[in-house]
Amino acid sequence: MMKLTDEETEVLRRVVRAVEGVVPEFVIAGGQAARLFRLHPLSVLLAWGPIFTSDLDVATADKGHRGKSLAKALESEGFEATMEGDDVPPRTLYVLGTAEVEIIVPDLPRRASSGSTVKILGASAQKVKDLEPLLVGPESLDVPGVGPVRVPNPAAYILQKVLTLTNRRTLERTGKDALYVHDALLLFTHGGRLHPDVIAAARRVLGTVSTRQAKKIRENAERLGDSRTDFVLESARQAAGRAGLQTPEALALANRLGLKELLE
């Protein structure tokens, strides 16, 4: 079973305390969610460990929040706000040790907001295009040393990664996201088939996406199933040295089979 480092445990514990009681609720997203999926009751044991990341994305709805001051809560937990850019509010990373926490929200039309950031209970949040599928039907995982932690359901995580795959600005980031998709698919594959609960959750997520988003998911899924695609080749390069078969052909085949089940 995957074990968090002491620093990861401490950072996660403080983040969970900071967002406790805030409505709408927050979920742990990004690479840390992929790591926490190793603790999911439906997950299987893979021959390689999860991708390491010190970044921690905390996702929530774009509006309607109420509760305590999130900025003050993060500060009281020891996070230091590091600001950058010319947006109002400025893009902000909440830093503790080597960990960088960023609050993210869906980039949806807001009556009194422009630019790429918005304030959520006093804290700066980065707006992210096509984030909303990630927030459909989140789950709670019991994390040792932390307690209950809200994460996306695995289907929502995979589908949103597929949707935003080609939004990335560099091939390295796109290849890393392709590897997250591959690993998550295998993590919830039992006897050559995705777990029925994951497939059922995918139906619910797909029922919430727009026509444009659905089309893009299927286009990107097709590219993930092609071993000649540049980001599949990059994902194989990043996976080099891991246990098991990590060739572009093997990664593309796993993507193709898993995403076919998820999208049927």
Buried (B, 14 or more C-beta within 10 A) or exposed (E): EEEBEEEBBBBBBBBBBBBEEBEBBBBBBBBBBBBBBBBBEBBEEBEEEBBEBBEBBBBBBBBEBEBBEBBEBBBEBBBEBEEEBEBEBBBBBBBBEEBBBBBBBBBBEEEEBEEBBBBBBBBBBBBBEBBBBBBBEBBEBEBEEBEEBBBBBBBBBBBBBBBBBEBBEEEEBBBBBBBBBBBBBBBBBEEEEBBEBBBEBBEEBBEEBEEEBBEBBEBBBBBBBEBEBEBBBBBBBBBEEBEEEBEBEBBBBBBBBBBEBBBE
